[in-house]
Amino acid sequence: MTAHAANSVKKRQAKFERSVSCLCWAYNEELLIRGFLVRLNELLQSAVEDYEIVVVDDASSDRTKTIILEMQKTIPQIVLVENDTNRNVGYCTRRAIQNARKEFLFWQTIDWSYDISQLRHFLELLKKFDVVAGVRRGPVLKTDVLHKRLHSFFKIFGLRHITNRSDTIPKAIVSLINYFLIRLLFRVPISDYQNVVFYPTQWVKSIVPEACSSFSNPELLIKTYWSGMSMKEVPISFIPRSVGDAKGTRISAITASVKDIFRLWFRWVVLGRRPFIKNGIVDRCHQAGFIQR
């Protein structure tokens, strides 16, 4: 092996030297939480020198909290934050951010719905860009009969986003409506509003949160773009949930998100009370040339 090749291998294997907080929130996830924390800790341990795992227990009524406390004994990097009553994604996001203590932060869902296997490479991009944002690009496994039957129909009309965006047709449609509605109203040229995003922690903490629902993720992205920051998109594919029930597509969650979208659109765009006025730069996702091994 040449000296240049040896140095390249060493560079690829070196851990990210800056500190990172991974945020997550759980409600009645006793079937998944243990495996999730083990998997996340192993990934972070292999990629980052200094890290923590901030877990918000959203007043679970099962053994979720008990399991998290047990896991803290073997994974001291776990930081448990407890809600006194069951809230929602927006509230949990804010609490997790408030408790993050490292230089950068990102999040992952308890059902591991996003492929962050290239975590080390995503983190490296934070040395060049202010924010690194995931985009659903790759195909996912088709897990329900309806999705399988309609896959070919949608493919005929070129609607690949439907078959690549989620593991069921209803969830994919909700995701797409959410995306196009936000894109139409706020005119922010970002390819995905509900994915893993890597931020400087102090920047996120400086943003005054206004959303009370799952719109909290798009809110951060919109305000980041409007503040003039540079954003790099990277391919982070969706992975279907295999155990337990997803909470994000409940009618109450969807209704709360839609209310936030129109409420904040009216405030920021119609009334002109946009919190920032300088548009940022988005380096769009080019999946084929990204992955480095």
C-alpha positions in Angstrom: 0.0 0.0 0.0 1.3 3.4 -0.9 1.8 6.2 1.6 -1.0 8.1 0.0 -3.4 5.2 0.2 -2.5 4.5 3.8 -3.2 8.1 4.7 -6.5 8.0 2.9 -7.6 4.9 4.9 -6.5 6.6 8.1 -8.4 9.7 7.3 -11.6 7.7 6.6 -11.3 5.8 9.8 -10.6 8.7 12.1 -13.5 9.7 14.3 -15.2 13.1 14.1 -13.2 15.3 16.6 -16.1 17.7 17.4 -18.8 16.9 19.9 -22.2 15.7 18.9 -25.6 15.3 20.5 -28.1 12.8 19.1 -31.7 13.6 20.0 -34.7 11.2 20.2 -38.1 11.0 21.8 -40.2 8.0 22.7 -43.8 7.2 23.6 -44.6 3.6 24.5 -41.7 2.1 22.6 -40.7 -0.7 25.0 -40.4 -3.1 22.1 -37.8 -0.9 20.3 -36.0 1.3 22.8 -33.4 -1.1 24.0 -32.2 -2.2 20.6 -32.4 1.4 19.3 -30.1 2.7 22.1 -27.6 -0.1 21.6 -27.5 0.4 17.9 -27.2 4.2 18.2 -24.5 4.0 20.8 -22.4 1.7 18.6 -22.8 4.0 15.6 -21.8 7.1 17.5 -19.0 5.3 19.3 -17.5 4.4 15.9 -17.9 7.8 14.4 -17.5 10.5 17.1 -14.9 11.3 19.8 -17.4 13.0 22.2 -21.1 12.4 22.1 -24.3 12.1 24.1 -27.8 10.6 23.5 -30.6 12.8 24.7 -33.8 10.8 25.1 -37.2 12.4 25.8 -39.7 10.0 27.4 -43.1 11.5 26.4 -44.8 10.2 29.6 -44.9 6.6 28.4 -47.3 4.2 30.2 -45.3 1.1 29.4 -41.7 0.1 30.4 -40.0 2.6 28.1 -38.7 4.8 30.9 -37.6 1.8 33.0 -35.6 0.4 30.1 -33.9 3.8 29.4 -32.8 3.9 33.1 -31.5 0.4 32.8 -29.5 1.3 29.7 -27.9 4.3 31.4 -26.0 1.9 33.6 -24.1 0.6 30.6 -24.3 3.6 28.3 -23.5 6.7 30.5 -23.8 9.0 27.5 -27.6 8.6 27.7 -29.4 11.7 29.1 -33.0 11.1 30.1 -35.5 13.9 29.9 -39.1 13.2 31.2 -42.4 14.9 30.2 -44.9 15.0 33.0 -47.8 14.4 30.5 -47.9 13.1 26.9 -47.3 16.0 24.6 -46.2 15.8 20.9 -43.3 15.8 18.5 -43.0 19.6 18.5 -42.7 19.8 22.3 -40.4 16.8 22.5 -38.1 18.4 19.9 -37.9 21.6 21.9 -37.1 19.8 25.1 -34.4 17.7 23.5 -32.8 20.7 21.9 -32.9 22.6 25.3 -31.0 19.7 26.9 -28.4 19.2 24.2 -24.9 20.1 25.4 -22.6 19.3 22.5 -21.4 21.4 19.6 -23.6 19.8 16.9 -26.9 18.0 17.1 -29.1 15.8 15.0 -31.9 13.3 15.7 -33.1 9.9 14.8 -36.5 8.2 15.3 -36.8 5.3 17.7 -37.9 3.0 14.9 -34.7 3.9 13.0 -36.7 5.2 10.1 -33.7 6.9 8.5 -30.6 5.4 7.1 -27.7 7.2 8.9 -25.1 4.5 8.3 -23.0 7.2 6.6 -23.0 9.3 9.7 -19.3 9.9 9.7 -19.4 11.4 6.2 -22.4 13.6 7.0 -20.6 15.0 10.1 -17.5 15.8 8.0 -19.6 18.1 5.8 -20.3 20.3 8.8 -16.7 21.6 8.4 -17.7 23.2 5.1 -21.5 23.9 5.4 -23.5 25.4 8.3 -26.2 22.7 8.1 -26.4 19.2 6.6 -29.9 18.0 5.7 -31.1 14.6 4.7 -33.2 13.9 1.6 -35.2 10.7 0.9 -33.9 9.5 -2.4 -33.3 5.7 -2.4 -36.1 3.1 -2.8 -37.5 1.4 0.3 -39.0 -2.0 1.0 -42.7 -2.3 0.1 -44.3 -3.8 3.1 -48.1 -3.7 2.6 -50.3 -5.2 -0.1 -51.8 -1.9 -1.3 -48.3 -0.5 -1.7 -47.2 -3.5 -3.8 -50.2 -3.4 -6.0 -50.0 0.3 -6.7 -46.3 0.5 -7.2 -46.4 -0.4 -10.9 -49.3 2.0 -11.5 -47.5 5.0 -10.0 -44.3 4.0 -11.8 -46.0 4.2 -15.1 -46.8 7.8 -14.5 -43.3 8.5 -13.2 -44.4 9.2 -9.6 -41.3 7.6 -8.0 -41.6 9.8 -5.0 -44.8 8.0 -3.9 -43.1 4.5 -3.9 -39.8 5.8 -2.4 -41.1 8.1 0.3 -42.6 5.7 2.8 -43.5 2.1 3.5 -47.3 2.5 2.9 -49.3 4.5 0.4 -51.3 6.5 3.0 -48.1 7.5 4.8 -46.4 8.4 1.6 -49.3 10.5 0.5 -49.4 12.4 3.8 -45.7 13.0 3.5 -46.0 14.3 -0.1 -48.9 16.6 0.7 -47.0 18.0 3.6 -43.9 18.6 1.4 -45.7 20.3 -1.5 -47.9 22.4 0.8 -44.8 23.7 2.7 -42.9 24.2 -0.5 -45.8 26.1 -2.1 -46.5 28.4 0.8 -43.0 29.2 2.0 -41.0 29.0 -1.2 -37.9 27.5 0.4 -36.0 25.4 -2.1 -35.3 22.4 0.1 -35.8 18.8 -1.1 -37.1 17.3 2.1 -38.6 18.9 5.2 -39.0 15.8 7.4 -35.7 14.0 7.7 -32.5 13.9 9.7 -30.7 17.3 9.9 -27.4 18.2 11.4 -27.2 21.6 13.0 -24.8 23.7 15.1 -26.4 23.4 18.6 -26.0 27.1 19.6 -27.7 28.1 16.4 -30.8 25.9 17.0 -31.0 27.0 20.6 -31.1 30.7 19.4 -34.2 30.1 17.3 -37.4 31.0 19.0 -39.8 28.0 18.4 -43.3 28.8 17.2 -44.6 25.4 16.0 -46.3 23.1 18.4 -46.4 20.1 16.1 -44.3 18.1 13.7 -43.9 21.3 11.7 -41.1 22.1 14.2 -38.7 20.3 11.9 -39.7 22.3 8.8 -39.7 25.5 10.9 -36.1 25.0 11.8 -35.1 24.4 8.1 -37.1 27.4 6.9 -35.6 29.8 9.5 -32.2 28.4 8.8 -32.6 29.1 5.1 -34.1 32.6 5.7 -31.1 33.4 8.0 -28.7 33.1 5.0 -26.9 29.9 6.2 -25.4 27.4 3.8 -27.1 24.0 3.6 -25.8 20.7 2.1 -28.3 18.1 1.2 -27.3 14.4 1.5 -29.2 11.2 0.7 -30.7 9.6 3.8 -33.3 7.0 2.8 -36.5 6.0 4.6 -36.6 2.6 6.4 -40.0 1.0 7.1 -41.0 0.4 10.7 -41.0 -3.3 11.5 -42.3 -3.3 15.1 -44.7 -1.2 17.1 -47.0 1.6 15.9 -45.9 4.9 14.2 -47.4 8.0 15.9 -46.7 10.6 13.3 -49.6 9.8 11.0 -52.4 10.0 13.6 -55.2 12.3 12.7 -54.5 14.5 15.7 -50.8 14.9 14.7 -51.7 15.7 11.1 -54.3 18.2 12.1 -51.9 20.0 14.5 -49.2 20.1 11.8 -51.6 21.6 9.2 -52.8 24.2 11.7 -49.2 25.2 12.3 -48.4 25.4 8.6 -51.2 27.9 7.9 -50.8 29.8 11.1 -47.1 30.5 10.6 -47.5 31.1 6.8 -50.1 33.8 7.6 -47.8 35.4 10.2 -44.5 35.1 8.3 -45.6 35.6 4.7 -49.0 37.3 4.6 -48.3 39.7 7.5 -44.7 40.0 6.6 -43.4 39.0 10.0 -40.7 36.8 8.6 -38.1 36.3 11.4 -35.1 36.5 8.9 -34.9 38.2 5.5 -31.6 36.9 3.9 -32.0 33.8 1.8 -29.4 31.1 2.2 -27.6 28.7 -0.1 -28.7 25.1 -0.7 -26.3 22.7 -2.3 -28.8 20.2 -3.7 -28.5 16.4 -3.2 -26.6 14.4 -5.9 -26.8 10.9 -4.6 -24.7 9.1 -7.1 -21.5 11.0 -6.4 -21.9 11.3 -2.6 -21.3 8.1 -0.9 -17.6 7.6 0.1 -16.3 4.2 1.3 
